[in-house]
Amino acid sequence: MKINIVTLTFLIISADRLGFSSGESLDFSANDEEASVGWHKCSSDEQMAHRELCHLLSRASTEPHILAQEFKDWAEEKHLLVKPLDTPPVETKTSRSLLRKQNSSSLPVVMAHGMGDSCFNSGMESIVDGVSDMLDGAYTTCIPTGKNQVEDILNGFILNMDANVDVFAEKVKADPALKDGFNAIGFSQGNNVIRGYIARYNDPPVN
């Protein structure tokens, strides 16, 4: 099925109605391109009511990498992906790490990406490094809602907003560098994830 805006609209609405939780995300591995565990299996009634979503859930189980690439291609076509900075940071990763240690008193920065994008994509990685450099080495990180690029992209479409917020909050809580609070930057849907985090958790707090 070709990815288009009508399909995505049905997908988002249906995902909320079916109420998928963060526990239903796939566990991808580098050598397992046909992972088939974790996603909700639609009943006959659900297939009738949510045909588009159930089809995509089936594809997420049987061909996750292909589906994730289609989502990414769609987002790129619509100019939704964050592009790498034109001017690469001057500091190397080693010097950037030293700067972060020297500026440990600076409030960290957390980013959340939009639909079709991923913290593992070059654009988001470039923005993370660029913001850190502009803030004299402040600790800066992008919080994914998946364990790798494929899962991160799929979760942005198939997990409902509550589930995305829960995963985001869990990962924020697990990062000791964020324990005293942080500034937050959200891109597109990532802004909604951060707003949801502030409303439901905010511990550690957003500045």
C-alpha positions in Angstrom: 0.0 0.0 0.0 1.4 3.4 -1.0 2.0 5.7 1.9 0.0 8.9 1.5 -1.6 11.5 3.7 -5.0 9.8 3.7 -3.4 6.5 4.9 -1.5 8.4 7.6 -4.6 10.2 8.8 -6.4 6.9 9.3 -3.3 5.4 10.9 -3.1 8.1 13.6 -6.8 8.2 14.4 -7.1 4.4 14.5 -3.9 4.0 16.6 -5.5 6.2 19.3 -8.7 4.2 19.2 -7.0 0.9 19.5 -4.9 2.3 22.3 -1.5 0.8 21.6 1.0 1.0 24.5 4.7 1.4 24.7 5.0 -2.3 25.6 4.0 -3.2 22.0 7.0 -1.9 20.2 9.2 -4.3 18.2 12.6 -5.5 19.3 14.7 -5.1 16.2 18.2 -6.4 15.9 20.8 -5.5 13.3 20.6 -8.9 11.6 16.8 -9.4 11.9 15.1 -7.7 9.1 11.9 -9.7 9.4 11.2 -9.3 13.1 7.6 -10.4 13.8 6.9 -10.0 17.5 5.4 -7.3 19.7 2.9 -5.5 17.5 -0.8 -5.7 18.2 -2.6 -8.4 16.1 -5.9 -7.2 14.8 -9.0 -9.2 15.3 -11.5 -9.6 12.5 -13.6 -6.8 13.9 -10.6 -4.5 14.1 -9.6 -5.4 10.6 -13.0 -4.3 9.4 -13.0 -1.1 11.3 -9.3 -0.2 10.9 -8.2 -1.8 7.6 -5.3 0.7 6.9 -3.8 0.5 10.3 -4.1 -3.3 10.6 -2.4 -3.7 7.2 0.5 -1.4 8.4 0.8 -3.3 11.7 1.1 -6.5 9.7 3.8 -5.0 7.6 5.6 -3.7 10.7 5.8 -7.3 11.9 6.9 -8.9 8.6 8.9 -6.2 6.8 9.8 -3.4 9.4 12.8 -2.1 7.5 10.9 -1.7 4.3 8.0 0.1 6.0 10.3 2.3 7.9 12.1 3.3 4.7 8.7 4.2 3.1 7.8 6.4 6.0 11.2 8.1 5.9 10.9 8.6 2.1 7.4 10.1 2.5 8.7 12.5 5.2 11.6 13.5 3.1 9.4 14.1 0.1 7.2 16.4 2.2 10.4 18.2 3.5 9.7 17.0 7.1 13.1 15.6 7.9 15.8 17.7 9.7 18.7 18.3 7.4 22.3 18.2 8.5 23.8 21.6 9.3 25.5 23.3 6.3 28.5 24.2 8.5 29.8 21.2 10.4 30.8 21.8 14.0 34.4 22.9 14.4 35.2 20.7 17.4 35.9 17.0 17.0 33.9 14.6 19.1 36.8 14.3 21.5 37.0 18.1 22.1 33.2 18.2 22.3 33.3 15.6 25.1 35.9 17.6 27.0 33.8 20.8 26.6 30.8 19.0 28.0 32.7 18.0 31.1 34.1 21.5 31.5 30.5 23.0 31.2 28.8 20.4 33.4 27.0 23.2 35.2 25.2 24.2 32.0 21.6 23.0 31.8 21.4 20.1 29.3 19.3 20.2 26.1 16.9 17.4 25.1 15.5 17.1 21.6 12.6 15.1 20.2 12.2 14.4 16.5 9.1 14.5 14.2 7.3 11.8 12.3 9.4 10.1 9.7 12.6 11.3 11.3 14.9 9.6 13.9 17.5 10.5 16.5 19.7 8.1 14.5 19.4 10.1 11.3 22.3 12.3 10.2 20.2 15.5 10.4 19.2 15.1 14.0 22.7 14.0 15.0 24.1 17.1 13.3 21.6 19.4 15.1 22.5 17.8 18.5 26.2 18.4 17.9 25.5 21.9 16.6 23.4 23.0 19.5 26.0 21.6 21.9 28.8 23.6 20.2 26.7 26.8 20.2 26.2 26.4 23.9 29.9 25.9 24.6 29.7 22.2 25.0 26.4 21.8 27.0 25.2 18.2 27.3 22.8 17.8 24.4 20.9 14.6 23.4 18.1 13.4 21.2 15.7 11.0 22.9 14.4 8.3 20.6 11.2 6.3 21.1 12.8 3.2 19.7 16.0 1.2 20.2 17.3 1.8 16.7 16.6 3.8 13.6 13.9 1.5 12.2 12.0 1.1 15.5 12.3 4.9 16.1 10.7 5.7 12.8 7.9 3.2 13.1 7.0 4.2 16.6 6.6 7.8 15.5 3.7 6.6 13.3 2.2 3.5 15.0 2.5 4.1 18.7 -0.1 6.5 20.0 0.9 9.8 21.7 0.5 8.5 25.2 2.8 5.6 24.5 5.4 7.9 22.8 5.3 10.1 25.9 5.8 7.2 28.2 8.8 5.9 26.3 10.3 9.4 26.2 9.8 9.8 30.0 11.4 6.5 30.7 14.5 7.3 28.6 14.8 10.8 30.2 14.6 9.3 33.7 17.3 6.8 32.8 19.8 9.5 31.7 21.8 10.7 34.8 22.9 13.8 33.0 19.3 15.0 33.0 18.5 14.5 36.7 18.5 18.2 37.6 16.4 19.3 34.7 16.9 20.4 31.1 15.9 22.6 28.2 13.8 20.9 25.5 13.5 21.4 21.8 10.8 19.5 19.8 10.5 19.2 16.0 6.9 18.8 14.7 5.4 15.8 16.6 8.4 15.9 18.9 7.0 19.1 20.3 3.8 17.3 21.3 5.8 14.6 22.9 7.6 17.1 25.0 4.4 18.9 25.9 2.9 15.6 26.9 5.9 14.9 29.1 5.6 18.2 30.9 1.9 17.6 31.5 2.2 14.0 32.7 5.7 13.7 34.2 8.0 16.7 34.2 10.4 14.8 36.5 13.1 15.7 35.9 11.7 19.1 35.0 11.8 21.0 31.7 13.2 24.5 32.3 
